[in-house]
Amino acid sequence: MKARTKILIFVAIISAVMVIQFFMPGLGQAHNMRLESTREGVSYSFDDSPSFHSNNSRHFFFVTRNRIAYYTSAADVRWWHAFNFTRPVMVARGDIVAVGEQSGGRRIYVFNSLGYMYHVDFDYPVMTFSVNETGFLAAVVQYASGHGIQVYNRHSSNTPLYSRDIVEELWFPTAVEISDNGRYIAVAILDLNTRLNTVLQFGYINQSDGFATGNRYGLFSAEEFAGQMVYAMRFMADNRLVVATTSHIVGYQITPRPSGVSVQNEIWSVELQNALSHIAFYNNVYFAYVTGDRNLGAIDAPAVGTVRILNTEDGTESGVFSMGRRVTHFSMGSGGLLVGADRNFHAVDLRGNHLWEHNALYDVRGRDVIFVGDTDTVLIAGATRAEIYERTRVRINDFENIFE
């Protein structure tokens, strides 16, 4: 191709780009924006078991085997705290995070965005734990025979606020959640006595509330899920509890009464036609789930990789997004969702509208792709380093080498 022809083609391309930007700014912006690394980030060893959390801010928590740190999006450390875990797991609710061993540890730390809050040393191995947005820690411990449920907060880290023994044969507590006001507890128990069942029990934390129930542990209601296991559950705003099982997602409302025991009611239910691939919760109001393989006989089941976004107040669907294939990464934050399949990632708003697409140049760890402050800023974690990426405008000189 002659040099003069190359120049004419190049000028035509540049002119077209300028016309788009001038006459159609929205379209021009969409075609000239992409994620670029800021080169700011954190490094770690391959076996450090890193994890990250950000709560609608330009800061993020970073956990490894030997410490937790709180970073700005410019990778400046605000504070850090040392500890020693073999396989650390971080559980986060808003600006509160709890860190312990993945299973079998005997110490759990609780932090907020300002730093260390408290820690609890357990007499027995901790099998699973959760934390709420006001700093209540709930743990399932394993006895030599049976299990225990224990609840703590920063004002009572040596003696549990609530303690319960579960010694029934073939009863296995799998999840425990505390309402944000610290009043209610929900425990999911797998019952294998006759067939696979899950019993969901509701109770009070405080003895003064529980006295009216006439039950030793303040239990006031129970639900049974025949033939189902609990995949996840989460207390949301206004004492609403979302419970995801292997076949349904159910919303419950706990309503206090001026006198007598609180009332728990089912307020909505979603039947699942697919296995649950992922589920995430956001801002105490929304949650979203991703469909996996279709259930046997489910003819009208949505395709694998369908994302459904729901409002927990009434169970209505606010948006749908189709990934078109199996999802490997999923998170919610900053008013949006991040959906990934291997190295391909999409940002979606709470109505299911597509915001942008990004193809990573390297394999991404686990679920460690999160928004940091807004839907145009993302942390992406690779094998030994996590970096902050921001949406930036593509410069005109990016076309310079198009013909080389």
N, C-alpha and C positions, 0 to 999 in steps of 0.2 A: 504494500500500500504506500502511495506517495506521501511525502511529508505534508504537502498542502492539503490533501484529503484528510489526513489525520487531524490537522489543525481545525478544519471545518467541522468535522464530527465532534471534536472536543468542545468547540464554541457552541455548537447546537445543544449539547447535553447541558452545559452550564447555563445557557439561556433558558432551557426548559425548567431547570431547577429554580431559577430566579423567578420565572413566571408563576410557578406553583406557590412559592413562598409569598409572592406579592398578592396574587388574586385569590388564592385558596390557602390561607395561613393554617387552618386546622389540618388540612390534608398534607400541606408541606411539612408541618411540624411532625406528624406521625411518621412520615417517610424519612425524616432526618434526625431522629432521636434514637439512641441506643444506649445500652448499659456499658459503662466504661469503668475499669478499676481505678480507684483513687490511690492505689498503692499503699493505703493505710490498712492495717490489720494486725493479727496476732499469729504467732507461730507456736508449734507444739510438736511433741514426738508422735510418731505413728500410733503408739500404744497408750497414749495419754487419756483415751476415752473422753475427748472434749465434748462439751455441750454448750448451747447458747440460748439466751432468752432476752427479748426486748418487749417492753410494755408501752407501745405507742409513743416512744421517745427516741431521742438521738443518742441514747445510751444503751448498753447491753451488758448482761451478766455473762461471764465466761468461766466455765468450770473444767478443771482437769483433775488428775488423781491427787495432786498435792496442794491445790489452792483454788479459791474463787476470787475473781477480780471483777470490778465494775468499770467499764470503759466508755469513753465517748466515741462517737463515730469517727473522730480523728485519731483514734487509737491511743488517747491519753488515759492513764489509769487514775481513777478517782479514789479508789481504795482497794485493798486486797486482804485476804485472810488465808492463813496456811492451815492445812489439815493433811490427812494421809488416808486415802482409800484405794482399794484394789480395783474396783469397777464402780466408779461413782455414778449416781443417777441424780438428776436435778428435777424436782417437781415445782412448777411455777403457777402462781395465781396472781395476776396483776403485778404489783411491785414487790411481792413476797415470793421468795424461793426457799425450798428446803433441799438439803443435800445429804445423801447417805449412800450406803452400799446398795448395789442392785438387789441383793437378797442376802439375808443372814447377818447383816452388820448389827452393831449394838450402840452406835452413836449417830445422831442426826443433828445437823446444824440448820438454823433458820436465820435468814438475812432479809433485809429490805434494801431499798436503793441508797440508804445512808450507811449501810454496813451491817456488822454483826448484831443480832438481836438476842439469841440464846441458843443453847444446845441441850440435848437430852441424852443421858446415858441410860440404856435399857439393861435390865437383868437377863433378858432373853433375846434371842435373835429376832430381828424385824424382817417380816416377810414382804410387806408392802406398806406404803405410807402416803399421806396426802397433806396438803396445807391449804388454808383458805386465805382470802384477801385481807383478813384482819389478823393473821398470824397464828391461828389455831393449828396445831399439828396433831394429826390422828394417825395411829399406827396399829398394825396387826402384828402381834408377836406370837411366837410359837413356843409352847410349853413342851415338856417331855411327853405330856398327854393332853391334847387339846390346844386351844388358842386363847389369846386375850386381845381386847380392844382397849387402847389407852389414848387419852386426849390431854394435850398440854397447851399452855400459852406462855408468853414471856414473864407473866407474873407467877407462874406455877410450873417451873421447869424441873423441880425435884420431886414433886408429888403430883400425880395425875389429877386433873379436874374431873375426869370420868374414867372409870375402870370397870371392865366387864370380862368375865370368864365365859368361854364357850367350850364346854366339855362334852357336848352331845357327840355321840359316836357318828363318824362319817359326815360331820359338818365342817366345812372349810370356808372361813371368811375370805373373800377374794377382793373386796374393795370397801373402803370406808370414806365418807365425806361429811364435812361439817358445814352448816349454813354460815353465811358471812356474819350474821349477828351472834354467832357462837351459841345459839340456843338449841338447835336441832342436830341430830346425828342420823345418818342413814348407813346401814350396813348390808352388803350383799353377801349371802351365804350359800355356797354350793352344797346341796343336800343329796348325797348318794346312797341314802338308806334303801330306797326301793327302785328308783330310776333317777335319771339326771333331772334335777329340779334346782331352781334358784329361789331362795326366799329373800325378799327385800324387807328389812325391818326399819321402822321409823321410831325415834325416841328422843327424849330430852337429855341435854347435857347436865343441867343443874338439878340437884336433888329436890330443891324447893318446887320446881316445875313438875318433876317426876312423881312427887308424892301423890298427886291426884289420880295417877294411873293405877295405883295399887300394885305396880310391877317393880320388882327389885331394881331393874335397870332403866326404869322410866320409859319403857316401850309402850307406844299407844296405837300402833297400826302395823300391818304387814301385808305384803303382796306376794303371790306365788307365780312364778313363771315356769310352767310345766314344760319339760323337755328343752329348756333354754339356759344359756349361760350369759352372764353380764359381760359385755365387751368393754363398756366404759360408763361412768356416771359422773355428773357434775351438778353441784348446787349453783343456781343462777340468781338473778335479782328477785327480790320479793319472795324468798323462800320457795322458789321453783326448783324442782329437781328433774334433770334430764337423765333418763336411763336407757342405754343402748344395749339390747340383747342380740342374740344370734338371729332373731326373726322380727323384732319390732324396735322402734324407738318411741319411748313413752314420756310424756310430760306430766309431772305431778305438782300440785299446789298445796302447800301447808298453810292453813288459815288459823291464826290464833283466835281464841274466844275469850270474851271478858271474864267468864267464869267457866271452869271445867277444862277439859282436855282439848288441845288443838285438833283440827279436822284436816285430814289428808284426802285429796281427791285427784283422780285422773282427769286432766283437762284436755288432752289431745293424744293421739297415737298415730304412728306411721308404720304401716306394714312394709317389711323389706322383701323385695323380690330377688335380691342379690346378697352375697356375702359382703360384710363391711370390710372395705379395704383400708380406709382411714376415717378418723373423725377428729374435729377440732372445734374449739369454743372461742367466742370473742365477745369482750366487753359486757359480759353478764347478760347479754340479750340474744345474740346470734350463735348458731352452730352450723357446721357444714359437714357433710359426709360424702365419701367417695365409694362408688359401687365396685365390687369385685366380680367374681364369677357368678353367673346366674344360678339361682337355686333350681334344683331338679323339678321340672314340670312348670316352671314359671315362664309361660309363653310370652307374656307382655312385659317382661323385665327390661329395664333400661340397659343400654350397652355398657360394657365394662369401661371404667374410666369416666363415668358421669358424676359430676359434682352437683349436689343439691344443697342450697343454702336456705335455712329456716329461721323463723323468729320464734323464740321460746315462749313468748306470751300467749300465743294461740296456735302454734304449730304451722302457721301459714308459710308457704314457700315464697321467698323473696327473689330467688334467682336460680338459674341452672346454667352450667357450663359443661360442655363435652370435650374431654381430652382426646377421645378417640382411640385410646389405648390404655394399657395398665399403668396406673399411677405409682410412682416410687417415692415421691416427696410431696408433703402437704403441710401447710401451716396457715394460720390466720393472724392478722394484726394490722394496725394502722388503717382500718377501714377497708381491708381487702384480703384476698387469698393468694397464696403462691402454690401453684400446681405444677409438679414436675414429673417427667418420665425420662429416667436416665439423665442425660445431659440437657434435655430440652425443657425450658421453664416458661410458664405463663403467669402473668399477673391479672387478677380478675377482681372487680369490685363486688360489693355485697348484693348487687342486682344481677350478677352473672355476666356483666359486660366485660369484654376483653380489653385490657389496657395495653399490654405489650408482651413481646416474646423475646426470649434470650436463649442462646445456645452456649453452654459452658464449654471451655476448652479442655476441661479435665473432669475426672470422676468426682462426684460430690458426696460427702459423707452423709449417711443416715438421713435424718430430717433437718439437717443444719443448713437450711436456706430460710432466712427470716427477713421481714421488713425491719428497718431501723428508722423510725420517725415518720416515714411516709411511704407511699407505694412506688416512689421513684428512687428509693435508697434501699439497698439489699445487702445483707451479709451472706456470702457464699463460702462454705467451708470445704476445703480439699483435704488431701491425705495428711498434710503437715502444716497447713497454713489456711487461715480464714481472712478474706479481704472484703472491704466495703466497696460496693459498686454503686454508681450513680448514673441516672439517665442524663445524657448530655447530647447537645446538638452536634451532628456530623458536620465538620468543616468542609468548605468547598474544595480545599486542596487535597481531600481524601480521594479525589478523582484523578490526581496528577499522574499516577502510574497505571491508569486503566488500560493503556495500550502496550505496556512493556511486556 
